[in-house]
């Protein structure tokens, strides 16, 4: 499992259309893309097969989910 790095976040942002984010604009203006990401992470981390077979990835998804939650 690779650590989360800037490229990963850039790619995630590309998929979620977050590259248009501008410094100083409230995160709440980007609520819809963030909610999509949270929904995907929630589905991933709650899947029993993922919990069993990919515990490190589930743990990291939980961390990213918490980070995004703290931004919101």
N, C-alpha and C positions, 0 to 999 in steps of 0.2 A: 504494500500500500504506500503510495506516494503522499508526502505531506501537502497540505494546501499551500499553494504559493501564488504569487501575483498573476502568473499566466492562467492558472486554474480560475481565479476570481475574474480575470478578464474574459475568459471563455464563458463562464457562468453568466457574467454580465451581458455578453453578446447574445446568448440564448434568451435571456430574460429581458432583453432590451433595456439594460441599465446603463449602457455606454452614454446615453444622453444625459446622465445625471450631471448636474452643475454644482460646483462648490458653493455653499451658502444657501442653497435651496432646501427647504425643509424636507426631511425624509418622507413625511406624510404625503407630499406631492407625488411620490413614487410608490404609493401603497399597493396598487394593483400588481405591478411586477413582483414586489416583495411577497405579497400574498401567494402568488403562483409558486415562488421558490419555496416558501414555507410549506405549502401543500405537497409539493414533490418530496421534500425532505421528510415530512411527516409520514407520507406513504412508505417511503424507503425504510425509515427507522422503526416503523410499527409492523413491518412484514416479518412474520415468524421465521421464514426461511433465511432472510437476511440476518436476523438476530443470531441464528444458529450458525450460519456459514460465513458471515462477514462481520463478526463482532467489532473489529477495529473500525470498519467503515461506518457501522451504525453509531459507534461512539463519536466519531468525527462528524457525522451528520447531525447528531444531537448537539454537539458543540457549535456547529454552524447555525443550526436552528435557534439555539439560545442567543448567539451573537446577533442574528437578524432580529430576533424578538426584542433584544435590548435597544436596538436602533429604532424600532417602531415605537 
